[in-house]
């Protein structure tokens, strides 16, 4: 049922162009950090069409009667007056011209005779400035520069004092900027300083909430356009604590803190969003600048890679998205306030990155950030511009506006100790006061639900009813996917003892076990993929090994009794997988499938396929999204080319058949020719 729609005109409001605050960027740093030198370089690099460059002391000299000499002889109160006049003049010039003002300035002065620095900033600075870039140059470098400076007379200051000076300025500036909504970033003296600051200034010039949304909408339009107008329904999914229990942002800063324990706090993001900026557009822009000042592009990608390895998607979402990826009329997009690159890597590992795209930020190069207002606006755009039915999935208050706009909303209720503590109260208000209607998916299944199920009904993402509702009862898939090793030399060698009448009992069981292992590592690996767990190399260092993807989320079902030896071989290749003995389909229970991504049905011989069909139908009644792979030694060719097995299983998605060989012989064994009897030396029994 669609949620009540608020007035669309209030979805996302922007100040008019005339009300936009002019962009004024402060270049700060202790004396000798290179502010003036960088300012001159920037003026040559960027020109004066869109930018105006001001040296703070010269601007003060231009407004003070008697110039800088008169200013230096004034009392501090009078100096503050003229500093305010100077910055106000810069702000007015920027407003009148439409140019970005770039201004060098001082935050405090500190001589060796003083116990602490003397602040020289004014309150007006933080009313005028929109951004402050702080030149974070090593104190030893600054000390040497001052000693080598032949153009200015600079009093010698030891590196120890310069370092304290810097620490005070950085801490106070970061705090004041957050209190006044000014974006702040440290920039270092790496070789690309000029290029880095130029890119930042170009970004500051054009970036506001209106531009931000237009960039996010453009990305969304590209994602939808790639489906060539075939979509009717789209899933919009939050990422952190929705697709997985983990918070990738928190993991990122934990990684950075571990690698730089004396410099970076692991609670960096928490401190930001707990500041007066809250979860505003400005806060998310500030988060991007934190990522930029902490790591260059290569380092950032490496951190994201490590974080992605720590993120495990809920298997229910993996299997659901695998099914959605096969559809033409249903699509999915991840819209995250967090790190786009991490979630792209997570989806790539799951084999979903081609079909499920990520809209998110984390770097200046992304051109936009995702806030709760952007999430909401993108859902509205999908409905109003692209005319799609939107199913939204989220877990916390930042997702609530998006969820309220969606045609159908699903709240992910995670573990109580890690999920949002304020979401319950927000949901009650939305449900009781605004007519919001939603369902909840409890993940993992052992977690506790949110609210009463009468207010927030529980759905299971793998239940046939849920999947049928999502897909509109229509499945797009390629039918039964058959993989056969008949013509391979390895298959011929492995099949020989299975066909040899002289081989029976333990020797035949061992042959079947080897076949199961071979089919698993050669073909099952291609179907479900590989992952790289860390292993210790024989030379002593850590490296990456390989194992089948999601072993622990795999259930091997031995169709008794003939399928057990071959299933044991499959189990050898997937030692962490669950192993189930099943004499008939009802032996497979719901708990064998919960949280699982793949079910491997193993039988020695498939003749008509009747037994396999019964198992598949039973499993699909319990779980509509789990991947099913049938592994067999011998399969009668007609049953897969046009027989009942192919015709029946063609109606179900995500089913593969792996066979050592196909046989044209129509023959059902009995007595001495029955495979089960040969395996267990019961050929003499009636």
C-alpha positions in Angstrom: 0.0 0.0 0.0 1.4 3.4 -0.9 2.2 5.8 1.9 0.4 9.2 2.1 2.3 11.7 0.0 3.1 15.1 1.5 3.1 18.2 -0.6 5.9 17.6 -3.1 6.8 21.3 -3.2 8.1 20.9 0.4 10.3 17.9 -0.4 13.5 19.9 -0.7 13.7 23.7 -0.4 16.6 25.8 -1.5 17.5 29.4 -0.9 17.1 31.6 -4.0 20.2 32.5 -5.9 20.1 36.0 -4.5 20.0 34.6 -1.0 23.0 32.3 -1.5 25.9 33.2 0.8 29.0 34.4 -1.2 31.8 31.9 -1.1 34.8 33.2 1.0 37.7 30.9 1.6 40.2 31.5 4.3 43.8 30.3 3.9 45.2 29.9 7.4 48.4 28.6 8.9 51.2 29.8 11.3 53.7 32.3 9.9 56.1 30.6 7.5 53.6 28.0 6.4 53.5 29.4 2.9 50.1 31.2 2.7 51.2 34.1 0.6 53.2 31.9 -1.7 50.3 29.6 -2.3 47.9 32.6 -2.8 50.1 33.9 -5.6 50.3 30.5 -7.2 46.6 30.1 -7.0 46.0 33.5 -8.7 48.2 32.4 -11.6 46.6 29.0 -11.8 42.9 30.0 -11.5 42.9 33.5 -12.9 40.5 36.3 -11.7 37.4 35.5 -13.7 35.8 33.5 -11.0 38.1 34.2 -8.1 39.4 37.2 -6.2 42.6 36.9 -4.1 43.3 38.9 -1.0 46.3 39.0 1.4 44.7 39.7 4.8 47.3 42.2 6.0 47.1 44.2 2.7 43.3 44.3 3.0 43.6 45.7 6.5 46.2 48.3 5.3 43.7 49.4 2.6 40.9 50.2 5.0 42.9 51.6 8.0 43.8 55.4 7.8 47.6 55.4 7.9 47.9 51.9 6.7 49.5 48.9 8.3 52.0 50.9 10.4 49.1 52.8 12.0 47.2 49.6 12.6 50.2 48.0 14.4 50.3 50.8 16.9 46.6 50.5 17.8 45.1 48.8 20.9 43.7 45.3 20.4 40.1 46.5 20.6 40.7 49.0 17.8 42.5 46.4 15.8 39.5 44.1 16.1 37.3 46.9 14.7 39.5 47.2 11.6 39.9 43.5 11.1 36.1 43.3 11.1 35.9 46.1 8.5 38.4 44.3 6.3 36.6 40.9 6.3 33.2 42.6 5.8 34.6 44.5 2.8 35.8 41.2 1.3 32.4 39.6 1.9 30.7 42.5 0.2 33.0 42.5 -2.8 32.4 38.8 -3.2 28.7 39.2 -3.0 28.7 42.1 -5.5 31.0 40.4 -8.0 29.9 36.8 -7.7 33.6 35.8 -7.4 35.0 33.4 -4.8 37.2 35.3 -2.4 40.4 33.6 -1.3 41.9 35.3 1.8 45.1 34.7 3.7 44.7 35.3 7.4 46.0 34.7 10.9 44.1 33.0 13.7 46.5 33.8 16.6 50.0 35.1 17.3 52.4 33.4 19.7 55.8 34.6 20.8 58.3 32.7 23.0 57.6 35.1 25.9 53.9 34.1 26.0 52.4 31.1 27.8 49.6 30.9 25.2 48.8 32.4 21.9 47.0 35.7 21.4 43.8 35.2 19.3 43.4 37.8 16.4 40.3 36.4 14.8 36.9 38.1 15.1 33.3 36.8 15.3 32.7 38.3 11.9 35.3 36.0 10.4 33.0 33.0 11.0 30.0 34.9 9.6 31.8 35.7 6.4 33.9 32.7 5.8 32.3 29.6 4.2 35.4 27.5 4.1 38.8 27.5 5.8 41.8 25.6 4.5 44.6 25.2 7.0 48.2 24.7 5.8 49.4 21.9 8.0 53.1 22.1 7.3 55.6 20.2 9.6 56.9 22.5 12.3 60.5 21.7 11.4 59.9 22.8 7.8 58.4 26.1 9.0 61.2 26.7 11.4 63.8 26.3 8.6 61.8 28.5 6.2 61.7 31.3 8.8 65.5 31.1 9.3 66.1 31.1 5.5 63.7 33.9 4.7 65.7 36.9 3.5 62.7 39.0 2.4 61.0 39.2 5.8 62.5 39.7 9.3 61.0 36.8 11.3 61.9 36.2 15.0 63.3 32.8 15.5 60.8 30.4 17.0 61.7 26.8 17.9 59.9 23.9 16.3 58.5 22.8 19.6 56.6 26.1 20.1 55.5 26.1 16.4 54.1 22.6 16.9 52.1 23.7 20.0 50.9 26.8 18.0 49.7 24.6 15.2 47.9 22.2 17.5 46.1 25.0 19.2 45.0 26.6 16.0 43.8 23.4 14.4 41.8 22.3 17.4 40.2 25.7 17.9 39.5 26.3 14.2 37.9 22.9 13.8 35.7 23.5 16.8 34.7 27.1 15.8 34.0 26.1 12.2 31.6 23.3 13.2 29.8 25.7 15.6 29.4 28.3 12.8 28.7 26.0 9.8 32.1 26.7 8.1 33.7 23.9 6.2 37.3 23.2 7.4 40.1 21.1 6.1 43.8 20.6 6.7 46.0 20.6 3.6 49.6 19.4 3.7 52.8 20.2 1.8 52.8 17.2 -0.5 54.0 17.8 -4.1 50.4 18.3 -5.4 49.4 21.0 -2.9 48.7 23.6 -5.6 46.7 21.1 -7.7 44.8 19.9 -4.6 43.8 23.3 -3.4 42.8 24.4 -6.9 40.5 21.4 -7.2 39.0 22.2 -3.8 38.4 25.9 -4.7 36.7 24.9 -8.0 34.5 22.6 -6.0 33.7 25.2 -3.4 32.8 27.7 -6.2 30.0 25.6 -7.6 28.8 23.5 -4.7 25.6 24.3 -2.9 22.6 22.2 -2.0 20.9 22.9 -5.4 24.0 21.8 -7.3 24.4 18.8 -5.0 20.9 17.5 -5.7 21.3 18.0 -9.5 24.4 15.9 -9.5 22.8 13.1 -7.5 19.7 13.2 -9.8 22.0 13.0 -12.8 23.6 9.9 -11.4 20.2 8.4 -10.7 19.0 9.2 -14.2 22.1 7.4 -15.6 21.4 4.3 -13.5 17.7 4.2 -14.6 18.5 5.0 -18.2 20.9 2.0 -18.4 17.8 -0.2 -18.2 16.4 1.1 -21.5 13.0 1.9 -20.2 12.1 -1.6 -19.1 11.8 -1.0 -15.4 8.5 -0.9 -13.6 9.6 -1.4 -10.0 12.8 -0.4 -8.3 14.3 -1.2 -4.9 16.0 1.8 -3.2 18.3 0.4 -0.5 20.2 2.1 2.3 23.6 0.4 2.9 25.1 0.7 6.4 23.1 -1.4 8.9 20.5 -2.2 6.2 22.3 -4.4 3.7 24.6 -5.5 6.5 25.0 -5.2 10.2 28.2 -3.2 9.8 28.7 0.6 9.6 31.3 1.0 6.9 32.1 4.6 8.0 32.8 3.5 11.5 35.0 0.7 10.2 36.9 3.1 7.9 37.8 5.4 10.8 38.7 2.4 13.0 41.1 1.2 10.2 42.6 4.7 9.9 43.0 5.0 13.7 44.7 1.6 13.9 47.2 2.7 11.2 47.8 6.2 12.7 47.1 5.8 16.4 48.6 9.1 17.5 46.8 11.2 14.8 43.3 10.0 14.1 40.4 9.3 16.5 38.2 6.3 15.6 35.2 8.3 16.7 35.9 11.0 14.1 32.5 10.7 12.3 30.6 10.4 15.6 32.2 13.7 16.8 31.2 15.4 13.5 27.6 14.3 13.5 27.3 15.1 17.3 28.4 18.7 16.6 26.0 21.6 15.9 26.1 20.6 12.2 24.1 17.5 13.0 23.2 15.4 9.9 22.9 18.5 7.6 24.1 18.9 4.0 27.1 20.9 5.5 27.9 18.0 7.9 28.1 15.5 5.0 30.2 17.9 3.0 32.5 18.3 6.0 32.7 14.5 6.2 34.0 14.4 2.6 36.7 17.0 3.6 37.7 14.8 6.5 38.2 11.8 4.1 40.1 14.1 1.7 42.5 15.4 4.4 43.1 11.9 5.8 44.0 9.9 2.7 44.9 10.5 -0.9 43.0 8.7 -3.6 45.2 5.6 -3.5 45.2 5.4 0.3 41.5 5.9 0.4 40.8 3.1 -2.1 43.1 0.8 0.0 41.2 1.6 3.2 37.9 1.0 1.4 39.2 -2.3 0.1 40.1 -3.4 3.7 36.7 -2.2 5.1 34.8 -4.0 2.3 36.4 -7.3 3.4 35.0 -6.7 6.9 31.4 -6.1 5.6 29.2 -9.2 5.3 25.9 -8.6 3.6 22.8 -10.3 5.1 22.4 -13.4 3.0 18.7 -12.6 2.6 19.6 -9.4 0.8 22.2 -11.2 -1.3 19.8 -13.8 -2.5 17.0 -11.3 -3.1 19.3 -9.0 -5.1 20.6 -12.0 -7.1 17.0 -12.7 -8.1 16.3 -9.0 -8.8 19.4 -8.9 -11.0 17.9 -11.5 -13.3 14.7 -9.4 -13.9 14.1 -6.9 -16.6 11.1 -5.2 -15.1 12.6 -4.8 -11.5 15.8 -3.1 -10.6 17.7 -2.1 -7.5 19.9 0.9 -6.5 21.8 1.5 -3.3 21.5 5.1 -2.0 23.9 5.6 0.9 25.0 8.5 3.0 28.2 6.6 3.5 31.1 5.5 1.4 30.2 4.7 -2.2 33.5 2.9 -2.9 33.1 0.5 0.0 29.7 -0.6 -1.1 30.7 -1.0 -4.7 33.5 -3.3 -3.6 31.0 -5.3 -1.4 28.6 -5.7 -4.2 31.4 -6.6 -6.6 32.4 -9.4 -4.3 28.8 -10.7 -4.3 28.7 -10.6 -8.1 26.0 -7.9 -8.0 27.9 -4.8 -9.1 26.9 -5.0 -12.8 23.2 -4.8 -12.0 23.0 -3.0 -8.6 24.6 0.4 -8.7 25.6 2.7 -5.8 24.7 6.3 -5.4 26.9 7.8 -2.7 29.9 10.0 -2.0 33.0 10.1 0.1 35.3 12.1 -2.2 35.3 15.5 -3.9 35.4 13.7 -7.2 32.0 12.2 -6.5 30.6 15.8 -6.9 27.7 15.2 -4.4 26.9 13.9 -1.0 23.8 12.0 0.1 21.8 13.4 2.9 18.4 12.4 4.2 16.8 15.1 2.0 18.6 13.8 -1.1 17.4 10.3 -0.4 13.9 11.5 -0.2 14.2 13.6 -3.3 15.6 10.7 -5.3 12.6 8.5 -4.4 10.2 11.3 -5.5 12.2 11.6 -8.8 11.9 7.9 -9.5 8.1 8.1 -9.0 7.4 11.4 -10.8 10.0 11.5 -13.5 10.7 7.9 -14.2 7.2 6.6 -13.2 8.5 3.7 -11.2 7.0 1.9 -8.2 9.5 2.3 -5.4 10.2 -0.2 -2.6 12.5 1.4 -0.1 14.6 -0.3 2.5 16.2 1.5 5.5 17.1 1.2 9.1 17.3 4.6 10.8 16.0 8.1 11.1 18.1 9.3 8.1 16.0 6.9 5.9 12.6 7.8 7.3 11.8 10.6 4.8 12.7 8.3 2.0 10.7 5.5 3.4 7.6 7.7 3.9 7.8 8.8 0.2 8.1 5.2 -1.1 5.2 3.1 -2.4 6.3 0.4 -0.1 8.6 0.7 2.9 10.5 -2.0 4.7 12.4 -1.2 7.9 15.4 -3.4 8.6 15.4 -4.3 12.4 18.9 -5.3 13.2 20.5 -6.4 16.5 19.2 -4.3 19.3 22.7 -3.3 20.6 23.8 -1.9 17.2 20.6 -0.5 15.6 19.4 3.1 15.9 18.1 3.9 19.4 15.9 6.8 18.2 14.1 5.0 15.3 11.3 3.5 17.4 10.1 6.9 18.6 10.4 8.4 15.1 8.4 5.4 13.7 5.6 5.8 16.3 5.2 9.5 15.4 5.2 8.7 11.7 2.7 5.8 12.1 0.3 7.4 14.6 0.4 11.0 13.3 1.3 10.9 9.6 -0.4 7.6 8.5 2.9 6.0 7.6 2.6 2.3 6.7 5.6 0.0 6.6 6.8 -3.5 7.3 9.8 -4.8 9.0 12.4 -7.4 8.1 14.2 -8.7 11.2 17.8 -9.4 10.3 19.4 -11.6 11.4 16.4 -13.8 12.3 17.6 -14.0 15.9 17.3 -10.2 16.4 14.3 -8.7 18.2 11.6 -6.9 16.2 10.8 -3.2 16.4 7.5 -2.1 17.9 4.5 -4.3 17.9 3.8 -6.3 14.8 0.3 -4.8 14.5 2.1 -1.4 14.0 5.0 -2.8 12.0 4.2 -6.2 10.4 7.0 -8.6 9.9 8.0 -9.8 6.4 10.6 -12.3 5.4 12.6 -11.3 2.3 12.9 -14.9 1.1 9.3 -15.9 1.5 7.5 -16.7 -1.8 4.6 -14.3 -0.9 7.0 -11.4 -0.5 9.0 -12.2 -3.6 5.9 -12.7 -5.7 4.5 -9.3 -4.5 7.8 -7.6 -5.3 8.1 -9.1 -8.8 4.4 -8.9 -9.6 4.2 -12.6 -10.0 6.5 -12.4 -13.0 9.9 -14.0 -13.2 12.5 -13.3 -15.8 15.3 -15.9 -15.9 17.2 -18.1 -18.3 15.5 -21.4 -17.2 17.4 -24.4 -16.0 21.2 -23.8 -16.5 22.9 -27.1 -17.4 26.6 -27.6 -17.0 28.0 -30.9 -18.2 31.6 -32.3 -18.1 30.9 -35.3 -20.4 33.6 -34.5 -23.0 36.3 -33.6 -20.6 39.2 -36.0 -20.1 38.9 -35.7 -16.4 35.3 -36.7 -16.5 36.0 -39.7 -18.6 38.7 -40.9 -16.2 36.4 -40.3 -13.2 33.4 -41.9 -14.8 35.3 -45.2 -15.6 35.2 -46.8 -12.2 31.6 -45.7 -11.7 30.6 -47.7 -14.8 32.9 -50.6 -14.1 30.8 -53.6 -12.8 33.8 -54.9 -10.9 33.9 -51.8 -8.7 31.5 -51.7 -5.8 31.3 -51.0 -2.0 34.0 -48.8 -0.5 35.9 -48.4 -3.8 32.8 -47.2 -5.6 31.9 -44.8 -2.8 35.4 -43.4 -3.0 34.9 -42.9 -6.7 31.7 -41.0 -6.1 33.3 -38.9 -3.5 36.1 -37.9 -5.9 33.5 -37.0 -8.5 31.6 -34.8 -6.0 34.9 -33.0 -5.1 35.8 -32.5 -8.8 32.4 -31.2 -9.8 32.4 -28.8 -6.8 35.9 -27.2 -7.4 35.6 -27.2 -11.2 32.0 -26.2 -11.8 30.3 -25.2 -8.6 33.0 -22.7 -8.0 32.0 -20.9 -11.3 28.4 -20.9 -10.3 28.7 -19.5 -6.8 32.1 -17.8 -7.0 35.3 -17.6 -4.9 36.4 -15.4 -2.0 39.9 -14.7 -0.6 40.4 -15.5 3.1 43.7 -14.5 4.6 46.2 -17.4 5.0 49.7 -17.6 6.4 52.2 -18.3 3.6 54.8 -21.0 4.0 57.4 -18.2 4.1 55.7 -16.8 7.1 53.8 -13.7 5.8 50.1 -13.1 5.4 48.6 -13.6 1.9 45.3 -14.3 0.3 44.0 -17.8 -0.4 40.8 -19.0 -2.1 37.7 -20.8 -1.0 34.2 -21.1 -2.4 32.1 -18.0 -1.7 29.9 -18.1 1.4 30.7 -21.7 2.4 28.9 -21.2 5.7 25.8 -20.0 3.9 25.7 -23.1 1.8 23.6 -26.2 2.6 24.5 -29.6 1.0 21.6 -32.0 0.8 22.5 -35.6 0.2 19.5 -37.4 -1.6 19.6 -40.7 0.3 21.0 -43.1 -0.1 22.7 -43.0 -3.5 23.7 -39.3 -3.2 25.6 -39.5 0.1 29.1 -40.5 -1.2 29.1 -37.9 -3.9 27.7 -35.3 -1.4 30.6 -36.1 0.9 33.0 -35.1 -1.9 31.1 -31.8 -2.4 31.5 -31.4 1.4 35.2 -31.9 1.1 35.4 -28.9 -1.2 33.1 -26.8 1.1 34.2 -27.9 4.6 32.2 -25.1 6.3 28.9 -25.9 4.6 25.9 -27.5 6.4 25.3 -31.2 5.5 21.8 -32.6 5.5 20.6 -36.2 4.9 17.3 -36.3 3.1 15.3 -39.4 2.2 12.5 -37.3 0.8 11.8 -33.6 0.3 10.1 -33.0 3.6 13.4 -33.8 5.4 14.6 -30.4 4.3 13.3 -28.0 7.0 13.0 -24.2 7.1 16.0 -24.0 9.5 18.2 -25.7 6.9 17.5 -22.7 4.6 17.4 -19.7 6.9 20.3 -17.4 6.3 21.6 -19.6 3.5 22.5 -18.4 0.0 22.9 -21.8 -1.8 21.4 -25.2 -1.6 23.3 -28.0 -3.3 21.2 -31.1 -4.0 23.4 -34.1 -4.7 22.3 -37.4 -6.2 24.3 -40.1 -8.0 21.9 -40.7 -10.9 19.0 -38.7 -12.3 16.7 -40.6 -14.6 13.3 -39.0 -14.9 14.1 -36.1 -12.5 10.9 -36.7 -10.5 12.8 -36.7 -7.2 14.8 -33.6 -7.9 11.6 -31.8 -9.0 9.9 -32.7 -5.7 12.9 -31.3 -3.7 13.0 -28.1 -5.7 9.3 -27.5 -5.4 9.5 -28.1 -1.6 12.5 -25.7 -1.2 10.9 -23.0 -3.2 7.8 -23.1 -0.9 10.1 -22.4 2.0 12.5 -20.0 0.3 11.9 -18.2 -3.0 15.3 -16.7 -3.4 18.0 -19.2 -2.4 20.1 -20.5 -5.2 19.6 -24.2 -6.0 22.4 -26.2 -7.6 21.7 -29.9 -8.5 24.9 -32.0 -8.7 24.8 -35.5 -10.2 27.1 -38.1 -11.6 24.8 -39.3 -14.4 21.8 -37.5 -15.9 19.5 -39.0 -18.5 19.8 -36.6 -21.4 16.2 -36.4 -22.4 15.0 -35.2 -19.0 17.1 -32.0 -19.4 16.6 -31.5 -23.1 12.9 -31.6 -23.1 11.7 -33.9 -20.4 9.8 -33.2 -17.2 12.9 -32.0 -15.3 13.6 -29.2 -17.7 10.0 -28.3 -18.3 9.2 -28.1 -14.6 12.4 -26.4 -13.3 12.2 -23.8 -16.2 9.5 -22.1 -14.1 11.9 -21.4 -11.2 14.7 -18.9 -11.1 18.3 -19.4 -9.9 18.6 -23.2 -10.6 21.7 -24.9 -12.0 22.4 -28.5 -12.9 25.9 -29.8 -12.8 26.5 -33.3 -14.2 29.6 -35.4 -14.7 28.0 -36.8 -17.8 24.8 -37.0 -19.8 23.6 -40.4 -20.9 21.3 -41.2 -23.8 20.5 -44.6 -22.2 17.0 -44.9 -20.8 17.5 -47.4 -18.1 16.4 -47.6 -14.4 18.7 -49.9 -12.4 17.6 -52.6 -10.1 19.2 -55.3 -8.1 22.8 -55.7 -9.3 22.6 -52.7 -11.6 21.1 -50.2 -9.1 23.7 -47.6 -8.1 22.6 -47.5 -4.5 22.9 -51.3 -4.2 26.4 -51.2 -5.8 27.5 -48.4 -3.5 26.5 -50.2 -0.3 26.9 -53.9 -1.3 23.2 -54.7 -1.2 22.9 -56.1 -4.7 21.9 -59.5 -3.3 18.8 -58.1 -1.5 15.4 -58.3 -3.1 
